[in-house]
Amino acid sequence: MAVGLLAWAAAAQEQPEVPVAGYEPEPGVFRSRLEKGLKLGGLPIISYSTDEGFGFGALGTLTQFGDGEQDPYVYEVSAQIFASTKGVQSDYVSYDLPHAFGSRLRLQLSASFTRALYSQYYGVGNQSQYVPAYDTCDTAQVGPVSPGSSPLPLTPRCIGNPLFRGVRYYRFDELDLPSLRINLRYPLGGAWSVFGGYRFRYTRVQVLYPASQGGTQQSQLLTDARAGLLSGYNGSGDPYAPFWLRYGELAGGVAYDSRDNEFAPVKGMFHDLSLRTWLHPLGGQFNGWGANLTLRFYAPVIPCDGRLVFALRLLADLMGGEVPFYMLASTGGLVPLDAVLGGSSSVRGMFQNRYQGDVKLLGNAELRYRMFGAWELEFEAAAGLDAGRVWYSLSQSDGGPVRMGSAVGVRIAWSHHFVIRFDFGIGITQPEATGYIYLETGELF
């Protein structure tokens, strides 16, 4: 989710500092003050991502901290409208009630509309190939198939590049309307809790684009579908005609959370183990299952000093049965990811959704240095190393190396709980490694 460069807030009066267990906080550390009262914020979104282009929109949050004793707050309502120059649209409204109905049950609800006009698809498995010549051509040199030919070319032509297959060869049009999610979490005692949830996606897919959008009669998605590699689409019918698919998922698991701060932890752990299934009776068109284990660790590098923090995330995700092709990059867990491997939330410095499959391993390590604070803002520098790999399915081997990326960046915590993340990612192992820019909300994990 992209964020803005300008902000305004109606903030409660600043409160005395509260120490975090294990060290004495320095001025400027994110968790140095206890929040109280109602806080209203708005962010005009002016953003940039290499994957999404320039984005514009607005994000608003309404957070009630009450007397400051309810952790992390009494409730929060947030909403966003967003569109980018690369055809991405992301609108949502969400509601988080950590103490629902006066109980210890945490209720989270969200409804969203998303559109990826040029959603990336590079194939399945750890050895999927990206050939730049297939989709790279100076558009001024794209010529017709023959004089007087149909507006829709059978075969694209690029002067000087005989391998050219079309500017949208690695893209397809994806729209979710709606996407609904409900999560419930209940504490068992100490740091342990159980959770469950349901999500539903009604997704429209258009495999090929019209000629006006660089369409041809070829794409990587269509090639894999006709080869029988995908669930949910076999390549039959008119690939220019959009079609709709339903996905309904039920999940449940157990979590361990000993973090000192939910928004920007200094010390503690946050782990979750879960199972999920998607079935026809749940409202979908597919039958399958998944399992996820995510481990997160946070520790100060220098004892009794919370300014320099080491953070580590290890994730393993398995899927089986019918896995719809547009869910191959997603994971389960208490905090699901939508783009693995590649992108701002997994391996930075790689194309979004670069590697996809039923089996995923992901590791992220970061050093985060809290520098200083001013007014309602806290500033942090970060450097990270990301690694992961995928397998096409559980039933077959899939060669290739571990895919790696890296990132350096800054974090700005606004009102001590809303974190803006700016990263510059550099790929390491894949041939198309390049520099990527990300501007997002929240820590990486």
C-alpha positions in Angstrom: 0.0 0.0 0.0 1.5 3.3 -1.1 1.6 6.3 1.2 1.8 10.1 0.9 4.5 12.7 1.3 2.2 15.2 3.1 0.2 14.7 6.3 -1.9 16.5 8.8 -3.2 15.3 12.2 -5.3 16.3 15.2 -3.3 14.9 18.0 -4.0 14.5 21.7 -1.8 16.3 24.2 1.6 14.6 24.6 2.0 12.3 27.5 4.9 11.4 29.8 7.4 8.9 28.6 6.8 5.3 29.5 9.8 2.9 29.6 9.9 -0.3 27.5 10.8 -3.4 29.5 14.5 -4.2 29.2 15.9 -0.7 28.4 15.5 3.0 29.1 14.2 4.7 26.0 16.0 7.6 24.4 14.1 10.6 23.2 12.8 9.9 19.7 12.3 6.1 20.1 8.9 5.1 18.6 7.4 3.8 21.9 8.6 6.6 24.1 5.2 8.0 24.8 1.8 6.6 25.8 -1.0 7.6 23.4 -4.3 8.8 24.7 -7.5 10.1 23.3 -8.9 10.3 19.7 -6.4 10.8 16.9 -7.6 11.7 13.4 -5.2 11.6 10.5 -5.2 12.1 6.7 -2.6 11.4 4.1 -2.8 12.8 0.6 -1.1 10.0 -1.3 1.8 11.0 -3.6 3.8 7.9 -4.1 6.1 6.0 -6.4 7.0 2.3 -6.8 8.9 0.7 -9.7 6.2 -1.9 -10.0 3.2 0.5 -9.7 4.5 3.8 -11.1 3.4 7.2 -9.7 0.3 7.0 -7.5 -2.2 9.5 -6.2 -5.0 9.3 -3.7 -5.8 9.7 0.0 -5.7 7.7 3.2 -7.5 8.5 6.4 -7.4 6.9 9.9 -9.4 7.4 13.0 -7.8 5.9 16.1 -9.3 6.0 19.6 -6.6 5.3 22.3 -9.0 6.0 25.2 -7.0 6.4 28.4 -4.0 4.7 26.9 -4.4 1.4 28.9 -6.0 -0.5 26.1 -3.4 -2.2 24.0 -2.9 -1.2 21.2 -6.0 1.0 21.1 -9.7 1.0 21.6 -10.6 0.9 17.9 -9.3 2.1 14.5 -11.1 2.9 11.3 -9.2 3.4 8.1 -10.0 4.0 4.5 -8.1 4.6 1.3 -8.6 5.5 -2.3 -5.6 5.1 -4.6 -4.7 4.9 -8.3 -1.4 4.8 -10.2 0.0 5.5 -13.6 0.7 1.8 -14.2 -3.0 0.8 -13.9 -3.1 -0.1 -10.2 -6.2 0.9 -8.2 -6.6 0.1 -4.5 -9.6 1.3 -2.4 -10.6 -0.1 0.9 -12.2 0.5 4.3 -11.2 -1.5 7.4 -12.3 -1.7 11.0 -10.1 -3.0 13.9 -11.7 -3.6 17.3 -9.1 -5.1 19.7 -11.6 -5.6 22.5 -14.8 -6.4 20.7 -18.0 -6.1 22.7 -16.1 -5.5 26.0 -14.3 -8.9 25.7 -10.8 -10.0 24.9 -11.8 -11.0 21.4 -10.1 -8.9 18.6 -12.3 -8.4 15.5 -10.9 -7.1 12.2 -13.1 -6.4 9.1 -12.1 -5.1 5.7 -13.7 -4.6 2.3 -11.7 -3.6 -0.7 -11.7 -3.0 -4.5 -8.4 -3.6 -6.3 -7.4 -3.4 -9.9 -4.1 -4.4 -11.5 -4.5 -3.5 -15.1 -1.0 -4.9 -15.9 -0.6 -7.6 -13.3 2.7 -9.5 -13.6 3.0 -13.2 -14.4 6.4 -14.7 -15.3 5.5 -18.4 -15.1 5.6 -20.9 -12.3 8.4 -22.5 -10.3 11.9 -21.5 -9.2 13.3 -21.8 -12.7 10.7 -19.6 -14.5 12.5 -17.5 -17.2 12.1 -13.8 -17.9 13.4 -12.9 -21.4 13.6 -9.1 -21.8 13.5 -9.4 -25.6 10.0 -10.9 -25.4 8.3 -7.7 -24.2 10.9 -5.0 -24.9 10.6 -2.8 -28.0 10.8 0.9 -28.8 7.1 1.4 -29.4 8.0 3.8 -32.3 9.4 0.7 -34.0 6.5 -1.6 -33.6 5.1 -2.2 -37.1 2.0 -3.9 -38.5 2.0 -7.5 -39.6 1.3 -6.5 -43.1 -0.3 -3.5 -45.0 -4.1 -3.5 -44.5 -4.0 -6.1 -41.8 -6.5 -6.4 -39.0 -6.2 -3.9 -36.1 -5.4 -7.0 -33.9 -2.1 -8.3 -35.1 -1.6 -12.1 -35.2 2.1 -11.7 -34.6 3.8 -8.5 -33.3 6.7 -7.0 -35.2 9.6 -5.1 -33.7 12.3 -3.8 -36.0 15.6 -5.1 -34.8 14.2 -7.6 -32.3 12.9 -10.8 -33.9 12.2 -12.4 -30.5 9.6 -9.7 -29.6 6.2 -11.2 -28.6 4.3 -8.2 -27.3 4.7 -5.4 -24.8 2.1 -7.2 -22.5 3.6 -10.7 -22.9 4.2 -10.9 -19.1 0.9 -9.2 -18.0 -2.8 -9.8 -17.6 -5.7 -7.7 -16.4 -6.9 -8.6 -12.8 -9.8 -7.0 -10.9 -11.2 -7.9 -7.4 -14.7 -6.7 -6.7 -15.2 -7.3 -4.0 -12.5 -8.7 -1.7 -13.8 -9.3 1.8 -12.0 -10.4 5.0 -12.9 -11.1 8.6 -10.4 -12.1 11.3 -11.0 -13.1 14.9 -8.3 -13.4 17.5 -8.7 -14.5 21.1 -6.0 -14.6 23.8 -5.4 -17.9 25.6 -3.1 -16.5 28.3 0.3 -14.9 28.4 1.6 -14.3 24.8 -0.6 -17.1 23.3 -3.7 -16.6 21.3 -5.8 -18.5 18.7 -7.2 -16.9 15.5 -9.5 -17.7 12.7 -10.7 -15.9 9.6 -12.6 -16.0 6.3 -11.8 -14.2 3.1 -13.7 -14.1 -0.2 -12.5 -12.8 -3.6 -14.6 -12.3 -6.7 -12.0 -11.8 -9.4 -12.3 -10.8 -13.0 -9.5 -11.8 -15.3 -8.7 -10.8 -18.9 -5.8 -12.8 -20.2 -5.0 -10.8 -23.4 -5.4 -7.1 -24.1 -6.9 -5.4 -27.2 -4.5 -4.1 -29.7 -4.9 -0.5 -28.3 -3.2 -1.7 -25.1 -0.4 -3.6 -26.8 -2.3 -6.9 -27.1 -1.4 -9.8 -29.2 -2.4 -13.5 -29.4 0.4 -14.5 -27.0 1.2 -14.2 -23.3 3.1 -16.3 -20.7 -0.2 -16.9 -18.9 -1.9 -18.2 -22.0 1.1 -20.4 -22.8 1.2 -22.0 -19.4 -2.6 -22.4 -19.3 -2.6 -24.3 -22.6 0.2 -26.5 -21.3 -2.0 -27.6 -18.4 0.2 -25.9 -15.7 -2.6 -23.8 -14.1 -5.8 -24.2 -12.1 -8.7 -22.0 -12.9 -7.9 -21.4 -16.5 -7.0 -23.9 -19.3 -6.6 -21.5 -22.2 -9.8 -22.5 -24.0 -12.3 -20.0 -25.2 -11.7 -16.4 -26.3 -8.7 -15.1 -24.3 -9.7 -11.5 -25.0 -13.0 -12.0 -23.2 -13.0 -11.4 -19.4 -14.2 -14.1 -17.0 -15.0 -14.2 -13.3 -13.7 -16.6 -10.6 -14.7 -17.0 -7.0 -12.4 -17.9 -4.1 -13.6 -18.6 -0.5 -11.1 -19.4 2.2 -11.4 -20.4 5.8 -8.3 -20.4 8.1 -7.4 -20.9 11.7 -4.3 -21.2 13.8 -2.3 -20.3 16.9 -0.1 -17.2 17.6 2.6 -16.3 20.0 3.1 -12.5 20.4 5.6 -11.1 23.0 6.4 -7.9 21.2 6.8 -4.7 23.3 5.2 -2.6 20.5 2.9 -3.8 17.8 3.8 -1.1 15.3 7.6 -0.9 15.6 8.9 -3.6 17.9 12.2 -3.3 19.8 12.2 -6.7 21.5 10.1 -9.9 21.6 8.7 -12.4 19.2 5.7 -12.8 17.0 5.0 -16.3 15.6 1.9 -17.9 14.0 1.1 -21.4 12.7 -2.1 -21.9 10.7 -4.0 -24.1 8.3 -6.5 -23.0 5.7 -8.8 -24.5 3.1 -10.8 -23.2 0.1 -13.9 -25.2 -0.8 -17.0 -24.9 -2.9 -19.3 -24.7 0.2 -17.3 -21.6 1.3 -18.4 -19.7 -1.8 -15.5 -20.5 -4.2 -15.0 -22.6 -7.3 -11.9 -24.5 -6.1 -11.0 -27.2 -3.5 -7.6 -27.0 -1.9 -5.7 -26.5 1.3 -2.7 -24.6 2.7 -0.4 -24.4 5.7 1.7 -21.6 6.9 4.4 -21.1 9.6 5.8 -17.6 10.1 8.4 -16.7 12.8 9.4 -13.2 13.6 12.2 -12.1 16.1 13.1 -8.7 17.4 16.1 -7.9 19.7 18.2 -4.8 20.5 21.8 -5.3 19.3 23.2 -3.4 22.2 21.7 -4.6 25.6 19.6 -1.9 27.4 19.6 0.3 24.3 16.6 0.1 22.0 17.9 2.3 19.2 19.6 -0.4 17.1 17.3 -3.4 16.5 17.8 -6.7 14.7 14.6 -8.1 13.1 14.2 -11.5 11.5 11.3 -13.1 9.6 11.2 -16.8 8.5 8.2 -18.0 6.5 7.2 -21.4 5.0 4.0 -21.8 3.1 2.5 -24.9 1.4 -0.5 -25.3 -0.8 -2.2 -28.3 -2.4 -5.2 -29.3 -4.4 -6.6 -26.8 -6.8 -4.7 -23.5 -6.4 -6.1 -20.8 -8.7 -3.4 -19.3 -10.7 -4.0 -15.7 -9.4 -3.4 -17.0 -5.8 0.0 -18.7 -6.6 1.9 -15.7 -5.2 -0.1 -15.4 -2.0 0.4 -16.9 1.5 -1.7 -17.7 4.5 -0.9 -16.8 8.1 -2.2 -14.1 10.5 -0.7 -11.5 8.2 -1.0 -12.9 4.6 1.3 -11.8 1.8 0.1 -11.2 -1.7 3.3 -11.1 -3.7 5.9 -13.9 -3.0 8.6 -14.0 -4.3 9.4 -10.4 -5.4 8.0 -7.1 -4.5 8.0 -4.7 -1.6 6.7 -7.2 1.0 9.0 -10.2 0.3 12.3 -10.1 -1.7 13.0 -6.5 -2.6 14.9 -5.6 -5.8 13.0 -8.2 -7.8 10.0 -7.9 -10.1 6.7 -8.3 -8.2 5.4 -11.8 -8.4 8.6 -12.9 -10.1 8.6 -16.4 -8.7 5.4 -18.3 -7.9 4.5 -21.8 -6.8 2.6 -24.0 -4.3 5.6 -24.1 -1.9 7.4 -21.0 -0.7 10.3 -20.3 1.6 11.1 -16.7 2.6 13.6 -15.0 4.9 14.1 -11.3 5.8 16.7 -9.8 8.1 16.9 -6.1 8.9 18.9 -3.8 11.0 16.8 -0.8 12.2 18.4 2.2 13.8 16.1 4.7 15.5 17.8 8.1 15.0 15.7 11.1 16.4 12.3 12.5 16.8 10.6 15.9 16.1 7.0 16.9 16.9 4.8 13.9 16.0 7.5 12.2 13.8 10.2 9.6 14.6 13.0 8.8 12.1 14.7 5.4 11.6 17.3 4.1 9.1 17.2 0.5 8.0 19.2 -2.0 5.9 17.9 -5.5 5.0 18.7 -8.8 3.2 15.9 -10.9 1.7 16.1 -14.4 0.4 13.6 -17.1 -0.7 12.7 -19.7 -3.2 9.6 -21.5 -4.5 8.7 -24.9 -5.8 6.0 -25.4 -8.5 4.3 -28.1 -6.5 4.8 -30.6 -3.7 4.9 -33.5 -6.0 8.0 -32.6 -8.1 11.5 -31.2 -7.7 12.3 -27.7 -8.8 15.9 -26.7 -9.3 17.5 -23.3 -9.3 19.2 -21.2 -6.6 17.9 -19.3 -3.6 16.7 -15.9 -4.9 18.2 -12.9 -3.0 17.6 -9.2 -2.7 18.7 -6.3 -0.5 17.4 -2.9 0.6 18.3 0.2 2.4 15.8 2.8 3.5 14.3 5.1 6.1 11.2 4.8 8.3 9.1 7.7 9.6 6.7 7.0 12.4 3.9 9.6 12.5 2.0 9.9 15.7 4.1 7.0 17.1 1.9 4.3 15.5 1.7 5.0 11.8 4.9 4.0 10.1 5.9 5.2 6.6 8.5 3.0 4.9 10.8 4.1 2.1 13.1 1.4 0.6 15.5 1.2 -2.2 15.8 -2.5 -3.2 18.6 -4.1 -5.2 18.3 -7.6 -6.6 21.3 -10.0 -6.1 20.9 -13.4 -7.8 18.4 -13.0 -10.7 19.8 -11.9 -14.1 17.3 -9.0 -14.3 18.3 -7.6 -10.9 17.9 -3.9 -10.8 17.2 -1.0 -8.4 13.7 -0.7 -7.1 12.0 2.1 -5.2 9.2 1.4 -2.6 7.1 3.8 -0.6 4.8 1.8 1.7 3.1 1.9 5.1 4.2 -0.2 8.1 7.4 -2.0 8.8 8.3 -4.9 6.5 7.2 -7.2 9.3 
